[in-house]
Amino acid sequence: MDMAREPVAVIGTGYVGLVTAAGFSQLGNEVWCVDIDAGKVAALRRGEVPIYEPGLAECIDSNRERLRFSTELAPALEHARLLFVAVGTPPTYSGDADLSAVQQVVAAMPYSDHHALVMKSTVPVGTGDAIKRSFAAAGKSGLAYVSCPEFLKEGSALQDFLHPDRVVVGDDGDWAGDAVVSLYAPLGTPVVRTTIPTAEMIKLASNAFLATKISFINEIANVCEETGADVLEVARGMGLDHRIGEHFLKAGIGYGGSCFPKDVSALKQLAGNTGYHFQLLTAVIEVNELQKRRVMAKLQKHLGSLVGRNIALLGLAFKAHTDDMREATSLVLSARLLAGGAQVRAYDPVAEKEARTLMAGVSFADSAQEALTDADACVIVTEWPEFAELDWKRVAEVMRGRVVIDGRNLLDPSLVRQVGLVYEGIGR
Ligand SMILES: NC(=O)c1ccc[n+]([C@@H]2O[C@H](COP(=O)([O-])OP(=O)(O)OC[C@H]3O[C@@H](n4cnc5c(N)ncnc54)[C@H](O)[C@@H]3O)[C@@H](O)[C@H]2O)c1
């Protein structure tokens, strides 16, 4: 069999699963996609892509003949031996990962000595070993298991799939690990081949480290505000040191999304379950929560009471170039603003549909300009490039108040001040 072109299955067609499926189809693999969401599968079969991710719809369209979508596992099992699992692992109330969807997939695995589960979902360290034990207990020891954590970023997910920094393969040194390595070979990417628990830890530790970098620069930004330093210059000066690196040193109003909050708390919880108190991560999480709320203090500094004030939120998604609203800072901010008596009008170029289901009491505008009309203050929540290109002279004319809080340090402060508006960024 041509290992680089063998048919594969992807179970779960969300952000990770669909991108993985599209990416493999682009490499020439036939991909058998399975999802329990019948509506999603029907939409995909009609050629509709249910999420916003740059280039994804085009990629799926151009590889249509290699992509199959079904709610049934059987066709996938018949055609593919590698079953990539990309189901959700959301947080539970305790902060642990909810593995019920993973367990559902595990339970559905047949007796087989020629299939392997390849775990793309982010799972706690020890999950792979536990799954192998459950296979053994069910008399299914013939099934192989590989941990192949995913590192893509929403907003550039397809590019990240096709040009990853590394591919991590944790396995028992059997055919399945070899097959996964061959599958990724055309990408010419460094492969870290290791044990299953180590692969699981690489994923959690990577996300925890990135979140730590963000909370670190956010605290530096807060101190900059008190001391007259400019965090953008500080970050540039730090980032040029190759031991530090320039990435993830952007101060802002806190990280969100479906990964960092959940994976940091899952690692903290995992450590806690073993009796180890992961003090640093406790601080990382707390700093992030406080950071989301600092915008309130900035608004109150300029406006006093927020009762009856019109606040425009520009951007709602947890970051630019995605419609993902999971753990978005806009959710906390809008709730705090409404609780403070403000009226909130929001605009996001792609996340509005999802946001409407999550943000009761918020009104939605069709453009940034519309959201800004009669606003007492505006907050840039998501770094959509279109906000940097706004005509600020026109904005100053339509706004009732003067205050612009740039939660992502997206704007040139002098341009905003030039037109008579009051600019406040984060740490500058
Ligand atoms: N989103 C990211 O940026 C990202 C990046 C790296 C890793 N991850 C990890 O990848 C995993 C998936 O994340 P996501 O954002 O793609 O989630 P998602 O919620 O977008 O997608 C999950 C999909 O799995 C489907 N599903 C649930 N149970 C199923 C089952 N039993 N059988 C078949 N399909 C089932 C759901 O219907 C949904 O379509 C998570 O563990 C996440 O932590 C996510």
The ligand as an SDF file (V2000), in Angstrom:
LIG
                    3D

 44 48  0  0  0  0  0  0  0  0999 V2000
  -10.1320   24.1990   17.7990 N   0  0  0  0  0  0  0  0  0  0  0  0
   -8.8080   24.2740   17.8790 C   0  0  0  0  0  0  0  0  0  0  0  0
   -8.1900   25.2880   17.5610 O   0  0  0  0  0  0  0  0  0  0  0  0
   -8.0250   23.0800   18.3450 C   0  0  0  0  0  0  0  0  0  0  0  0
   -6.6450   23.0360   18.1300 C   0  0  0  0  0  0  0  0  0  0  0  0
   -5.9290   21.9230   18.5620 C   0  0  0  0  0  0  0  0  0  0  0  0
   -6.5880   20.8920   19.2160 C   0  0  0  0  0  0  0  0  0  0  0  0
   -7.9350   20.9740   19.4340 N   0  0  0  0  0  0  0  0  0  0  0  0
   -8.6010   19.8500   20.0970 C   0  0  0  0  0  0  0  0  0  0  0  0
   -9.2500   19.0840   19.0920 O   0  0  0  0  0  0  0  0  0  0  0  0
  -10.4730   18.5270   19.6000 C   0  0  0  0  0  0  0  0  0  0  0  0
  -11.6370   18.9730   18.7210 C   0  0  0  0  0  0  0  0  0  0  0  0
  -11.7610   20.3760   18.8020 O   0  0  0  0  0  0  0  0  0  0  0  0
  -12.7090   21.1880   17.8140 P   0  0  0  0  0  0  0  0  0  0  0  0
  -12.4900   22.6270   18.1110 O   0  0  0  0  0  0  0  0  0  0  0  0
  -12.5240   20.7000   16.4410 O   0  0  0  0  0  0  0  0  0  0  0  0
  -14.1380   20.7270   18.3600 O   0  0  0  0  0  0  0  0  0  0  0  0
  -15.5730   20.9350   17.6910 P   0  0  0  0  0  0  0  0  0  0  0  0
  -16.5310   21.0550   18.8030 O   0  0  0  0  0  0  0  0  0  0  0  0
  -15.4880   22.0420   16.6740 O   0  0  0  0  0  0  0  0  0  0  0  0
  -15.8320   19.5900   16.8740 O   0  0  0  0  0  0  0  0  0  0  0  0
  -16.0970   18.3650   17.4650 C   0  0  0  0  0  0  0  0  0  0  0  0
  -16.9510   17.5580   16.4870 C   0  0  0  0  0  0  0  0  0  0  0  0
  -17.0540   16.2120   16.9700 O   0  0  0  0  0  0  0  0  0  0  0  0
  -18.3810   15.7560   16.7500 C   0  0  0  0  0  0  0  0  0  0  0  0
  -18.6360   14.6170   17.6460 N   0  0  0  0  0  0  0  0  0  0  0  0
  -18.8730   14.6100   18.9660 C   0  0  0  0  0  0  0  0  0  0  0  0
  -19.0320   13.3630   19.4210 N   0  0  0  0  0  0  0  0  0  0  0  0
  -18.8640   12.5420   18.3670 C   0  0  0  0  0  0  0  0  0  0  0  0
  -18.8940   11.1360   18.1920 C   0  0  0  0  0  0  0  0  0  0  0  0
  -19.1020   10.3230   19.2140 N   0  0  0  0  0  0  0  0  0  0  0  0
  -18.6980   10.6360   16.9550 N   0  0  0  0  0  0  0  0  0  0  0  0
  -18.4800   11.4600   15.8990 C   0  0  0  0  0  0  0  0  0  0  0  0
  -18.4260   12.8000   16.0070 N   0  0  0  0  0  0  0  0  0  0  0  0
  -18.6220   13.3330   17.2240 C   0  0  0  0  0  0  0  0  0  0  0  0
  -19.2240   16.9710   17.0000 C   0  0  0  0  0  0  0  0  0  0  0  0
  -20.5110   16.8410   16.4240 O   0  0  0  0  0  0  0  0  0  0  0  0
  -18.3780   18.0690   16.3460 C   0  0  0  0  0  0  0  0  0  0  0  0
  -18.6960   18.2090   14.9880 O   0  0  0  0  0  0  0  0  0  0  0  0
  -10.5700   19.0150   21.0320 C   0  0  0  0  0  0  0  0  0  0  0  0
  -10.0340   18.0420   21.8660 O   0  0  0  0  0  0  0  0  0  0  0  0
   -9.6910   20.2460   21.0580 C   0  0  0  0  0  0  0  0  0  0  0  0
   -9.1470   20.5030   22.3200 O   0  0  0  0  0  0  0  0  0  0  0  0
   -8.6620   22.0300   18.9960 C   0  0  0  0  0  0  0  0  0  0  0  0
  1  2  1  0
  2  3  2  0
  2  4  1  0
  4  5  1  0
  4 44  2  0
  5  6  2  0
  6  7  1  0
  7  8  2  0
  8  9  1  0
  8 44  1  0
  9 10  1  0
  9 42  1  0
 10 11  1  0
 11 12  1  0
 11 40  1  0
 12 13  1  0
 13 14  1  0
 14 15  2  0
 14 16  1  0
 14 17  1  0
 17 18  1  0
 18 19  2  0
 18 20  1  0
 18 21  1  0
 21 22  1  0
 22 23  1  0
 23 24  1  0
 23 38  1  0
 24 25  1  0
 25 26  1  0
 25 36  1  0
 26 27  1  0
 26 35  1  0
 27 28  2  0
 28 29  1  0
 29 30  1  0
 29 35  2  0
 30 31  1  0
 30 32  2  0
 32 33  1  0
 33 34  2  0
 34 35  1  0
 36 37  1  0
 36 38  1  0
 38 39  1  0
 40 41  1  0
 40 42  1  0
 42 43  1  0
M  CHG  2   8   1  16  -1
M  END
$$$$
